[in-house]
Amino acid sequence: MALDFVAQEIDELKRQGVFRPLRVLSSAQGPRAVIDGKSVINLSSNDYLGLANDPRLKDAAVAATEKWGAGTAAVRTIIGTMEMHLELERRLAKFKGTEACVVFQSGFTCNSGVIPVLVGEGDVIISDALNHASIIDGCRLARAEIRRYAHKDMGELEQQLRDTQNYRRRLVITDGVFSMDGDIAPLPEIARLCKQYDAISYVDDAHSSGVLGTNGQGSVHHFGLQGQIDVQVGTLSKAVGVLGGYVATSRGLVDLLIHRGRPFLFSTSHPPAVTAAAIEAVNIMEQEPELIARLWQNARTFKEGLKALGFDTGKSETPITPVIIGEERAAMEFSDRLFEFGVFAQGIAFPTVSRGQARVRTIVSAAHSKDDLDQALDAFAKAGHAIGIL
C-alpha cells in the first residue's frame, strides 16, 4: 500500500526512544500549568513576559471581538485590513525603530514570504549553520544558491562574502538569539561585513523581541545598531504572548511585500481579538520595563542553579537555557522523569538538534516565582540522579 512506510517510520522513532504523543494543556498558559492532567512548573513555554494570560490582553481581545467580530473573513489585500491592523504595524515600526512594518500570520510565514522577495535565481544566501527551520525553508523557496557559514564564524562569513562578489544580490541571514542554544548572534560584525561587501542584512528576532534591548526592542537595539540592519523579523507569538509575525524594515520593502509576499497575499488577516491583544502587549512592554528585568533575574538565578548542580547548559546567554544530555533516549527519559517530579521541560532530539546533542530546553519567564525556580531545581537534581547523569 502507498502509505505502508508511515508505520515503518513511526516504529523507527519508537525504537530510537523519541516518539512522543502531543502533550495536552488544560489550563491557561503560565508559569504553572496543567499538562496531561497534572499541575506542573512549566519551563517549555515561549511566554517570556507572562503576557499570554494577562488580564489586560484578555480584556482587549474581548472588547475587540464584541465591537469588530470574531474574524475578518478576507485577506489583507481585498477587504481584510482594519484600522487596528494598521495601528499595530505603526506601533511595531516605532517600537523597532524602522520606517515601516508589515504583519504576517506567523514568524514562520514571515521567513517563507520575505526571503523569496529579496533574492531569487542568480542570487546567493549566506546563512548561519544553526538558523531556525523557518529560515531554512524560506531560503529553499527563494531558489537562490544557499551557502552556510559555521555557527557565528565571522571569518568564514567574510570568506563567503569575498567568494560571492559576482552574484546579483547577496543576503546574509541570522537568528538574533538561537532558539536551541540561547546564544546571541554577533550582529555588530555582521552589520559591518554586510556594509563592507554591499550585502543585505537580515535578522530573525523571534527570541530577541521582548527579551533583548531597551523595553525588549530586540537584538539590533541591544547592540545599538539602529539603522544598520536592513530587515528585522519578529514574532507576536512569544514574548508578546499572542500570535503572528512581523517584518520591520524600509517603507519601500514593506510596500513590495504587500504586493509580493505570498503568505500575506493568500492568508486571511488576524482576527480583531488577536490584533487588539498584540497592541496591548506592546503598550505593556513599553510601559513596564520591570517585566524584562524580572525575566533576566529569573534566568540568571535558574542558570546558576543548574550549573551548580553540574548540568551542561552550553553557551546560553539568554533565558533559553538548554540542559544538554547528549544521547536521544536519555534526554527523553530525563524529560519524563522531570515530569514525574512536577516539571515540564520538553526533550529535544534530532533533527531539531544535531545527533549527540539531545537536551531538555528550558525557558523561565518573568512570571516564575522564587519558589517555582527552587522547586524546579530540586526536580532537576532528583531527575538527574534517577537516570544516573549526576
C-alpha positions in Angstrom: 0.0 0.0 0.0 1.1 3.6 -0.7 1.3 4.6 3.0 3.0 1.4 4.4 6.1 3.5 5.0 4.3 5.5 7.7 4.1 2.7 10.2 7.8 1.8 9.5 8.9 5.3 10.2 6.9 5.5 13.4 8.4 2.2 14.5 11.8 3.6 13.9 11.0 6.7 16.0 9.8 4.4 18.8 13.0 2.3 18.5 15.1 5.5 19.0 13.0 6.5 22.0 12.0 9.8 20.5 8.3 9.1 19.6 6.1 11.2 21.8 2.4 11.9 21.8 1.4 15.6 21.9 1.2 17.0 25.4 -2.2 18.5 26.2 -2.6 21.8 28.1 -5.8 22.0 30.1 -5.2 25.3 31.8 -4.2 28.8 30.7 -0.6 29.2 29.7 1.5 30.2 32.6 4.5 29.6 34.9 2.5 26.7 36.4 0.1 24.8 34.1 -2.0 21.7 34.0 -0.4 19.4 31.3 -1.8 15.9 30.7 -4.0 16.4 33.7 -1.1 17.2 36.1 -0.2 20.5 37.6 3.5 21.2 36.9 6.0 24.0 36.7 6.1 25.0 33.1 9.6 25.5 31.7 8.8 25.0 28.0 6.7 28.0 27.1 7.9 30.9 25.0 5.7 33.3 27.1 8.8 35.2 28.3 7.0 38.1 30.0 3.9 36.2 31.2 1.6 38.1 28.9 -0.3 35.2 27.3 -2.8 35.1 30.2 -2.5 38.8 31.3 -6.0 40.2 32.1 -5.3 43.3 30.1 -4.7 41.4 26.9 -7.8 39.3 27.6 -9.9 42.4 28.1 -8.6 43.9 24.9 -9.4 40.7 23.0 -12.9 40.5 24.3 -13.6 44.2 23.7 -12.4 43.9 20.1 -14.4 40.8 19.5 -17.6 42.5 20.7 -17.0 45.5 18.5 -15.5 44.0 15.4 -16.4 40.4 15.4 -14.7 37.0 15.6 -12.8 37.2 12.3 -12.1 39.3 9.2 -13.1 36.7 6.5 -10.7 38.1 4.0 -7.1 38.6 3.1 -5.5 42.0 3.7 -5.3 42.9 0.0 -9.1 42.6 -0.5 -11.2 43.6 2.5 -9.3 42.1 5.4 -7.4 45.2 6.5 -8.9 47.0 9.5 -7.6 50.2 11.1 -6.4 48.2 14.0 -4.1 46.2 11.7 -2.5 49.5 10.5 -2.3 50.7 14.1 -0.4 47.5 15.2 2.0 48.0 12.3 2.6 51.6 13.1 3.2 50.7 16.8 5.7 47.9 15.9 7.6 50.1 13.4 8.0 52.7 16.1 8.9 50.1 18.7 11.6 48.6 16.4 12.8 52.0 15.2 12.2 51.4 11.5 10.3 53.3 8.7 7.6 50.8 8.4 6.3 47.3 9.4 4.0 44.7 8.0 2.4 41.9 10.0 2.3 38.3 8.7 0.3 35.3 10.1 3.3 33.9 11.9 7.0 34.3 12.3 7.4 31.2 10.1 5.4 32.7 7.3 7.5 35.9 7.5 10.6 34.0 6.5 8.7 32.0 3.9 7.3 35.2 2.4 10.2 37.7 2.7 13.3 35.8 1.7 11.9 34.9 -1.8 11.1 38.6 -2.4 14.6 39.7 -1.5 16.5 37.1 -3.6 15.9 34.5 -6.3 17.7 32.8 -9.1 21.1 34.3 -9.8 21.4 35.5 -6.1 23.1 33.9 -3.1 22.0 33.5 0.5 24.7 33.2 3.2 23.1 31.7 6.3 24.3 30.7 9.8 24.5 27.0 10.1 22.2 26.9 13.2 19.5 29.2 11.8 15.9 28.2 12.5 13.9 25.8 10.3 11.7 28.6 9.1 14.8 30.4 7.7 16.0 27.2 6.1 12.6 26.7 4.4 12.4 30.3 3.3 15.8 30.0 1.7 14.8 26.9 -0.2 11.7 28.7 -1.5 13.8 31.6 -2.8 15.6 29.3 -5.4 18.8 31.3 -4.8 22.1 29.5 -4.2 22.4 28.7 -0.4 25.8 28.8 1.4 26.3 28.3 5.1 28.9 29.6 7.4 29.9 27.8 10.6 27.9 29.0 13.6 28.8 32.6 14.4 32.1 32.2 12.5 32.8 35.7 11.1 35.9 34.7 9.4 34.0 32.2 7.3 31.2 34.7 6.7 33.7 37.2 5.3 35.3 34.5 3.1 31.8 33.6 1.7 31.2 37.3 1.0 34.5 37.6 -0.8 33.8 34.5 -2.9 30.3 35.7 -4.0 31.0 39.2 -5.3 29.9 38.3 -8.8 26.3 37.4 -7.8 23.5 39.8 -8.4 22.4 40.1 -4.8 23.6 38.6 -1.6 21.6 38.1 1.6 23.2 37.4 4.9 20.7 36.0 7.4 20.9 35.0 11.0 18.8 34.5 14.1 19.2 37.2 16.7 19.1 34.6 19.5 19.5 31.0 18.5 16.4 29.0 19.7 18.0 25.8 20.8 21.3 27.1 22.4 20.2 30.6 23.7 23.4 32.3 22.4 23.3 35.7 20.6 24.4 36.4 17.1 27.5 38.7 16.6 25.4 41.4 14.9 27.9 44.3 15.1 30.4 42.3 13.0 27.6 41.0 10.6 26.4 44.6 10.1 30.0 45.7 9.4 30.7 43.0 6.9 27.3 43.5 5.1 28.1 47.2 4.7 31.7 46.5 3.5 30.6 43.9 0.9 27.2 45.5 -0.1 25.1 42.6 1.1 21.5 42.7 2.5 21.5 42.1 6.3 18.6 40.1 7.8 18.0 39.2 11.4 15.2 37.0 12.8 14.5 38.4 16.2 11.9 35.8 17.3 13.6 35.1 20.6 15.1 38.6 21.0 12.0 40.7 20.8 10.7 41.3 24.3 14.0 39.9 25.7 17.0 42.0 24.5 17.4 45.7 24.2 15.5 48.6 26.0 11.9 47.5 26.6 12.7 44.4 24.6 13.2 46.1 21.3 15.5 43.3 20.2 19.0 42.4 19.2 19.5 45.4 17.0 18.8 47.7 19.9 20.8 45.5 22.2 23.9 46.3 20.2 23.0 49.9 19.3 22.7 49.1 15.6 19.6 51.1 14.8 19.5 51.8 11.0 22.3 49.3 10.3 20.3 46.1 9.7 18.1 46.0 6.6 15.4 43.6 7.7 14.2 42.7 11.2 11.7 39.8 11.5 9.9 39.4 14.8 7.1 37.4 16.3 3.9 38.2 18.2 3.8 34.6 19.5 6.5 34.5 22.1 7.2 37.5 24.5 4.2 39.4 23.1 2.1 36.4 24.1 -0.4 36.3 21.2 0.0 35.2 17.6 1.7 36.3 14.4 4.9 37.7 12.9 6.1 41.0 11.5 8.8 42.5 9.3 10.2 45.8 10.4 12.2 47.5 7.5 12.1 50.3 5.0 8.8 51.7 3.7 9.7 50.6 0.2 10.3 47.0 1.1 7.0 46.9 3.1 5.2 48.1 0.0 6.8 45.4 -2.1 6.0 42.7 0.4 2.3 43.7 0.4 2.3 43.0 -3.3 4.7 40.1 -3.5 4.8 38.3 -0.1 2.8 35.2 -0.8 1.7 34.3 2.8 0.5 37.9 3.2 -1.3 37.8 -0.1 -3.1 34.5 0.3 -3.9 34.2 4.0 -6.8 35.7 6.0 -5.8 38.5 8.2 -5.6 38.4 12.0 -8.9 38.4 13.9 -9.7 41.5 15.9 -9.1 39.8 19.2 -5.5 38.8 18.2 -4.7 42.2 16.8 -6.0 44.2 19.8 -4.3 41.9 22.3 -1.0 42.3 20.4 -1.4 46.1 20.6 -2.0 45.9 24.3 1.1 43.8 24.8 3.3 46.4 23.0 1.8 49.0 25.4 2.8 46.9 28.4 6.3 46.3 27.1 6.8 50.0 26.6 5.4 51.0 30.0 6.7 48.2 32.2 10.4 47.6 31.8 10.4 45.9 35.1 9.0 42.8 33.4 12.1 42.3 31.4 14.3 43.0 34.4 12.4 40.2 36.3 12.8 37.9 33.3 16.6 38.3 33.3 16.9 38.0 37.1 14.9 34.7 37.0 17.1 33.5 34.1 20.3 34.2 35.9 19.1 32.5 39.1 18.0 29.4 37.3 21.1 29.2 35.1 23.4 29.5 38.1 21.4 26.8 39.9 21.7 24.4 37.0 25.4 24.9 36.7 25.9 24.5 40.5 24.1 21.1 40.2 26.6 20.1 37.5 24.5 20.3 34.4 25.9 21.4 31.0 24.0 24.5 29.8 26.1 25.0 26.7 26.8 28.6 25.5 23.5 30.1 26.6 23.5 33.9 27.1 19.7 34.4 27.4 16.7 32.9 29.2 16.8 30.0 26.7 18.8 27.5 28.8 19.5 24.0 27.3 20.4 21.2 29.6 22.5 19.1 27.3 22.2 15.3 27.9 23.7 14.0 24.6 22.1 10.7 23.8 18.5 10.9 22.5 16.9 8.2 24.6 18.5 9.6 27.8 17.3 13.1 27.1 13.7 11.9 26.6 13.9 9.8 29.8 15.2 12.8 31.7 12.3 14.9 30.4 9.9 12.1 31.5 11.5 12.0 35.0 11.2 15.7 35.4 7.5 15.5 34.6 7.2 12.8 37.4 8.8 15.3 39.8 6.5 18.1 38.8 8.4 20.0 36.0 7.6 20.1 32.3 10.7 20.6 30.2 10.4 19.2 26.7 13.1 16.8 25.4 14.6 17.9 22.1 16.4 15.5 19.8 17.5 15.1 16.1 16.6 16.6 13.7 15.9 19.7 15.8 19.4 19.5 17.1 22.4 17.5 15.9 22.8 13.9 16.9 24.6 13.5 20.2 23.3 16.9 21.3 19.9 15.9 22.6 18.7 18.0 25.5 15.8 19.4 27.5 15.3 23.1 26.6 14.2 25.4 29.4 12.8 28.9 29.4 12.0 30.7 32.6 9.7 33.7 32.4 9.1 36.9 34.3 6.1 35.2 35.9 8.0 32.5 37.7 8.4 32.9 41.4 11.4 32.1 43.5 9.5 29.1 44.9 8.9 27.9 41.3 12.6 28.1 40.5 13.7 26.4 43.7 11.2 23.6 43.2 12.3 23.2 39.6 16.0 23.0 40.5 15.1 20.3 43.1 13.3 18.3 40.4 16.3 18.6 38.1 18.6 17.2 40.8 16.2 14.3 41.5 15.8 13.5 37.8 19.5 13.7 37.2 20.2 11.2 40.0 17.4 9.0 38.9 18.8 8.4 35.5 22.4 8.4 36.6 23.8 11.6 35.0 24.6 13.4 38.3 
